Amino acid sequence: MLEIAHGAARAVIAPEGAGLKSYEVGGVPYVETYDDEPPMGCGAVLVPWPNRTAGGRWTLDGVEQQLEVTEPDRGNAIHGLVRRVVWDVVEHTGALVSLEASVAGFGWPVPLRTTITYALDDNGLSVSHGVTNLGDGRTPFGVGTHPYPRAGASLTDETSLSLAATTVLPVDADTMIPNGPAVPVSGDYDFRVARLLDGVKLDTAFGGCEPVDGLVRHVLKGPAGGVELWADPDFKWVQVYTPDNFPGRGRAVAIEPMTCPPDALNSGIDLLWLEPGDSWAGRWGLRPLS
């Protein structure tokens, strides 16, 4: 494990998958953690696509591509190709760690290099992603990540959630693949004003995330603390998942910033594109709230 620290803040990153294993300030946790294997995608980095691709099939410039089906019960390719790769450490100082990995094979047609940097400072934890096209042709891609933020020591069901999202994406209940266009949030899916999570059941993609002061901002607040998950404007989507059985915690909430929605490799919605030799960079982070 790779540990970084700044003042009272401490974070641990797993070399396998480069995922965020823990983040705390003064001993107060601001993400869910785990013992050995990350459960339920906890902390995972999702490159070169987040969420699901229907049947693992998609088309690039008229040529059909077949990804490895990694969610066999639903027949999908899920959460990219780097979750179980041991990333190379590029730099590791007291408050910063940078890692990189190659993206190739398993049905992905254009080789990529992806990087991630975790850094602690007085404002919290920042996470910087990079993707470079190492191939001879252009390629689409998406980036996401799968943290389970915590409002400090607050229980999940006494926590209120607010999202920057203005739309929600309907999906088929069996495949979790979109079955219609995104629609404006309303009723049980409207989190533009903070709502208590008690009794809320979500495994839902929200879109139309609108930046405030240049950043998309999602917030969890509870009686024993709060946390803001911020992201660059390229992270127009967010998946929210509220399992009842997170190991050692029970009720938990994942807030997953994504640059594109589920099955974007087929729909084309909000895909990012890179020409040969070009690179993209984007950031998100966590800021504890009193």
Secondary structure by P-SEA (a helix, b strand, c coil): ccccccccbbbbbbccccccccccccccccccccccccccccbbbbccccccccccccccccbbbbcccccccccccccccccccccccccccccbbbbbbbbbcccccbbbbbbbbbbbccccbbbbbbbbbcccccccbbbbbbbbccccccccccbbbbbcccbbbbbcccccccccccccccccccccccccccccccccccccccccccbbbbbbbcccccccccccccccbbbbbbbcccccccccccbbbbcccccccccccbbbbbcccccccccccccccc
